[in-house]
Amino acid sequence: MNDRERLELIDAVLDDIDSQLCDSILLIEGIKDKRALEPLIGEFECFMVQREGGPLRAAEYVSQQNKRAIILTDWDNKGEYLAYELESQLKALCVPFDSNLRKRLADLCR
């Protein structure tokens, strides 16, 4: 895959995220992630997991808002751990979530 094809696929993932934002909350690690996403996605509701209480609190927040979650943690070891914990907490609370978008982006950006 060349760089142009990769960029088109990344744009497609960002479009998929954008199309789901009206009924979803992005679960991200912190303020740097929010600042990085703003120019790419625009307006969005997010919960900064590291800053706002961890995976359990994030899952509770999404549940209280009666929305879906989109997990967009980093692809390093800490981000992988947080994604796993978020999935576990969201499942426990029966909150619908998408972690596939994160995986698609990770595969394209690695």
C-alpha positions as a printed Julia matrix, in Angstrom:
110×3 Matrix{Float64}:
   0.0    0.0    0.0
   1.4    3.4   -0.91
   1.16   6.56   1.2
  -1.75   7.97  -0.79
  -3.84   4.82  -0.31
  -2.96   4.78   3.39
  -4.02   8.42   3.76
  -7.32   7.72   2.0
  -7.99   4.83   4.39
  -7.11   7.0    7.41
  -9.53   9.66   6.11
 -12.2    6.98   5.8
 -11.73   5.97   9.44
 -11.92   9.61  10.54
 -15.13   9.97   8.51
 -16.52   6.88  10.24
 -15.7    8.4   13.62
 -17.27  11.7   12.62
 -20.46   9.98  11.46
 -20.88   8.32  14.87
 -20.18  11.37  17.06
 -23.78  12.52  17.45
 -24.6    9.57  19.72
 -21.11   8.65  20.98
 -18.47   9.82  23.41
 -14.81   9.46  22.51
 -12.75   7.84  25.24
  -9.26   9.27  24.97
  -6.3    9.37  27.34
  -5.8   13.09  27.93
  -5.7   16.68  26.79
  -2.95  16.12  24.19
  -5.16  13.58  22.45
  -8.09  15.99  22.46
  -5.97  18.75  20.95
  -4.64  16.37  18.29
  -8.13  15.21  17.29
  -9.85  18.61  17.18
  -8.44  19.67  13.77
  -9.19  16.24  12.32
 -12.69  15.74  13.62
 -13.96  19.12  14.82
 -16.51  19.29  17.62
 -16.88  16.15  19.69
 -17.72  15.03  23.19
 -14.96  13.19  24.96
 -13.96  11.75  28.29
 -10.27  12.01  29.13
  -9.72   8.71  30.93
  -6.38   9.58  32.58
  -7.58  12.97  33.78
 -11.13  12.21  34.77
 -11.03   9.1   36.92
  -9.97   6.04  34.93
 -11.78   3.32  32.99
 -14.56   2.63  35.5
 -15.48   6.3   35.77
 -15.38   6.6   31.96
 -17.78   3.68  31.56
 -20.11   5.09  34.21
 -20.09   8.49  32.5
 -20.97   7.06  29.09
 -23.71   4.95  30.66
 -25.18   7.98  32.47
 -25.21   9.95  29.22
 -27.04   7.05  27.54
 -24.57   7.1   24.64
 -22.15   4.77  22.9
 -18.41   4.86  23.47
 -15.66   5.02  20.89
 -12.36   3.89  22.39
  -9.46   5.9   20.96
  -6.59   5.35  23.35
  -2.96   5.42  22.2
  -1.27   2.38  20.69
   1.52   2.11  23.25
   1.46  -0.35  26.16
  -0.42   2.05  28.42
  -3.01   2.74  25.72
  -3.45  -0.97  25.05
  -3.99  -1.58  28.77
  -6.51   1.27  29.01
  -8.39   0.0   25.96
  -8.63  -3.46  27.51
  -9.84  -2.03  30.83
 -12.34   0.24  29.11
 -13.78  -2.67  27.14
 -14.13  -4.69  30.35
 -15.88  -1.88  32.23
 -18.17  -0.97  29.32
 -19.17  -4.62  28.88
 -19.89  -4.92  32.61
 -22.26  -1.95  32.39
 -23.79  -3.13  29.09
 -22.67   0.05  27.35
 -22.29  -0.29  23.58
 -18.84   0.62  22.31
 -16.61   0.57  19.27
 -12.96  -0.4   19.59
 -12.61  -1.4   15.93
 -12.01   2.18  14.78
  -9.0    2.36  17.1
  -7.68  -0.91  15.71
  -8.13   0.27  12.12
  -6.25   3.5   12.82
  -3.48   1.66  14.65
  -3.02  -0.77  11.76
  -2.8    2.1    9.26
  -0.45   4.26  11.32
   2.06   1.67  12.48
